[in-house]
Structures are given as structure tokens and as C-alpha cells.
């Protein structure tokens, strides 16, 4: 997002945080209702354009949204949506993208309140790894000819009772409503959103063998000192790295593996 949409999203996030700071607000219900509004605006493109039309006064757009939502959503969701509609958006799709982000954020708030946000982060990462290593599963979850019900049943079989209910809920929504993203991109975005709930950065750590608890703590402390922020470690094991660890934070890679050093030595010899 850029320009007006970036400012509108920042305001929406502030309103969302103020709203969910009140523990009387049912975060799971809020997530469900915001997701429903996102799906509605995805389907009804003309409505989405009307609600973001800069030629109409913000208050008029908010009043229209209030009438349309009526009794379909609760007060917290209605207040949040009408507030977002009052804002100016650079593109009509940016409004639905923002609504989707807040829907997922509300689910993560529910996990955070229950003290289970770390579990959800780890499960999202592990599920992403499972999908990337299993082409057959990926095809089944992204098959455009398969029904949403069939994909949901498959996810219930894979995740039901084995992980956090929030993880299952957000993954099912992502698969049912991909909104033009690849499954991997959607899972990565969810993982980063979960980390941002505590203003943490996500580091993907790849090592030849599993790290011990002491190694994880030392690595986390070193990265936190380096970046000046708390770092959440997503751990992966890949025997091909031979030894050491590779750390990826966003687009930055810190590579200390034996394989990398051998590659560098080979390049120097070839040069």
C-alpha cells in the first residue's frame, strides 16, 4: 500500500488495537465478522468501489456501510468497518486487504489472550514446511476444481485436535479464501503478522541438526542484541547445510554453514 491507503491502514490498526485492548471484546467473533465483510467486498466489487469512492463524503460512505451491515455483525466490527470506510483509500482493494489483515489479527489476539501465541507461530511455520515439502498436499489444498468443503475436511483431518484451534481456523480461512496469493505466501504473511503482535522479528534458522535449548537461547539473545528487538526463532533442520547455522531475517541472510564456506572456497579457487 502507498499514499492514502498506508495512512488509512495505520489509523485502522490503531483503532483495532484500542478496541481489542478491551478484553470484553470477543476477539474470535470479531475475526469471524471481519472475515465475512472481507469476503462480501471481494464478491461485490461495485459495493467496494462505492465505499471507497473519493467523490463521496467519508461520513456518507460510513452511513452506507452501517446500513448494509445492519445486524449482520456486532457493534465492535461495525464500528471498525465504518471507521475504515470514512478513511481515504488509494485503491478499493486496499480496503479489503486491510480488513483481511485485521481479521487475522483478531484471531491472533485471541491466541495471545490465552497465552498461546507462541504455539500458533510455531504451528504456522511447521505447517508451511509440511506444505512446501509435500507437493501432493499442496496440490490438494490449492486445486481450483476442488470444493472448499473438501479442502476444509482435509485440513480438519490434518490439524483437528493436533494443534491450536486458532491455527486451524486461520489456515482454513487462508485456504478457503486465498485472494490471489500462493499458499506459501499466505502462510508467511500470517507468521509475520503473528510475530508483529509483540513487535518481534522472525528469524528462520536452518541447521544440520536440531539446536539444543541452550543454543537456541544464545542465538536468540545474540540476534536480539544485533537487531535491537526481540527475535522469534523458527527452527528448521536440513542435513545438506553440513554444519553451522543459516539465519534468514526478511531479505537478509546470515550464513555460517560449512556448506556455504565450502562454496565460497570453491568460488575463490575457480577465480
N, C-alpha and C positions, 0 to 999 in steps of 0.2 A: 504494500500500500504506500501511497505517497500523498503529499499535499493535504487536502482537506480530510481525506479518509484516515490518514495517520493520526491527525488531531482528534477526529471523532472516535477512533478506536481507543486512544489514550483516555478520553473522557469516559467512554463506556467501561473501561477496565476499572477506573476509579469508582464509578457508581456501583459496579459489580462488587468490588472489594468492600465498600461501605455497607452494601446490602448483606453480603454473606458474613460480615463480622458479627451480625446479629444471629446468634445461634438458634433463635426461634424460627428462622427461615429454613425450610426443608430443602436442603441443597440437592438431594436426589430428585425431588419433584421439580425443582427449578430447572435442573438439567434436562429432564424429560420434556418440559414445556418449551424451553428454548430450542431444543432439537426439533420439536414439532413445528415451531414457527419457521425455523430454517428450511425444513422440508417443504412447507407451504410456499415460501417465497422462491424456492428453487423451481417449483412446479409452475407457479403463477408469475411469469416474467413481467407481464404488464402491470401487475399489482406492485411488484418490487420497484418498477420504474416510477410508478406514481408516488410511492412512499419515499423515493429519493430525488424527486423532481425539484431541482433548484428554483424553478419558476414559481413553485408553491411555497407559501409561508410555512416555517417549521411547525408552528402551532396547529396549522390546518392539517399537515401530514400526521402529526401526533393524534389529533382528534379522530382522523380516519382510522388510524391503526387501533385506537381504543375501541371504536365501534366494531371493527372487524373481529377483534379478539374477543370482545364481549366476555361471556362466561367460559370461554374455551380454556383460558389459563388463569392462574391465580394472580392476586394483586402484585406480588414481587416481580413476576415475569412480565406482567402488563406494564408496570412502572418502568422496568428496564428497557423494554422494547420501545415504548413511546418516547422515552428519553433519547434513545438512539436514533429514532426517526426524526426527531427535532434537529439533529445534527446534520451538517452538510457532508455528503459523500462524493468522492471523485467519480466513482463508478457504482452502478446499482449493485453489482455483485459483491462489492466490498462490504455492504451491509450484511449480506448473508454469511460471508466469510467470518465477519466479526461475531455474529450470532452463534455460529458453529463453535468458534473458539470459546465463547463464554459458556456454552452448553457443556463442553468437555471440562472446562474449568470448574463448573459447579459439581460435576461428578468427582473431580479431584479434591474439592473442598470437603465433600462427604467422606472421602477416604482419609483426608488429613484430620478431620474432627475425630475419627475413630482411631487415630494413631496408626493408620495402615498405609500412608502414602509411600513409604519406602518399599513396602511389599508390591504395591501397584507398579511403581517404577521398574522394579526388578522383573516382574512378570511381563510387562510390556516389552522389555528388552529381550527376555528369553523367548517370548513368542515370536518376535521379529526374527531372531536367529533360527528358530524352527522353520518358519516360513521360507527364509532365504536358502535353507539347506534342503528343502523338500519341494521340488518343482511340481509334483503331483498335487500336494496340498494347496500350493499357491494357485494352480490352475483351477482347482475345485472352488476356491474362495473368490476367484476373480472372473469365473466363467459368466459371460453376459447372458448365456442361454439358460443358466440355472436360476431357479426361483430364489427369492430372498428367504422363503421358508426353508428351503433345502440347505442353504448356506448357514442359516441360523441353527438348524438342527445339528449340522456338523460341528459348529462352534460349541453348542451346548455339550455335545459328546466329548469334545476335546478339553473344554475348560470347566464344564459344570462340576462344582464340588471340589475342584482341584486347586483353585486359586481364589483370589479376592473377588467378590461379586462386582465390584466396580470395574475391575479389569475385564471381566466377561461382558459387562454392559457396554463399555466404550469400544471394545473390539467388535462386538456385534454391530454397533451403530456405524463404525467405520466401514465394515464390510458391506452392510446394507445400503449405506449412503456414501459411496466413495467420492462423489462430487468431482470426478475428473482426475483424482490423484491415484498413483500406484499404491498398492497396499503397503509396500516398504516405506514410501514417503509419508503415508498417513501414520504409520506406527512410529516413525522417527519424530514426527511433529508432536505426537501425543507424549512421547518420552521427554522431549524438551519442555513441553508445557507442564508436565508433572514436576520436573526439576525446578522450573521457574516459580513454583508455588512457594519455595523457600529461598528464592534468589540464588539458586545453586547452578553451577555449570555441570554439564555431563561430560565425563571422560570415558571413552571406550578403550579399555585396557586389554590388549591381547598378549598372552604369554604362552610359552610352550607347555607349561604345567600349571595347575591351579596354584594361585598365590596363597600363602598362609595368612592367618588373621593379622599377625604382626607385620607382614609385608604390605598388606592392604592398608593398614593404619599408617605406616610410614610413608607409603606412596601418596595416600590422601593428604597427609599433613604437608608433604613437600609441595604438592600441586597447589594446595590452598595457600601456602606461603608465596609461591611463584605468581599466582594469579590474583591474590588478594581477595579471594572468595571461597566459600565452601564448595567442594567438588564432590559430586556423586559419581562413584565408580561403577560402570557397567563392565563386568568381567567376562572375557571370552578366552577360550583355550584353543590354540592352533599349533599342533606339533611342528608345522613347517617353519615356524619362526626360529626353531632350533634352541633358542635361549634368550634370556633378557626379556624386555617388555617393549611393546609399542603402545603409545598413548596418543589417542586422537581426540582433540577437543575442537569441535567445529571443523574448520578447514585446516587447522594446524596439527601437524603430526610430530611427535617427539619419538624418535625411533632409536632404541637401544638394543635391538636384537642382534644375535650372532649372524643371522641370515643377511641382515642389512649391511653389517660390517664386511661380510664376505663379498657381497655385491659391490660395495664401494671399492674394495681391494681389487676386484676383477676389472672394474672400470678404470682404475688407475694404471693397472698393468696394460690394459688394451690401449690406453692413451700414450 
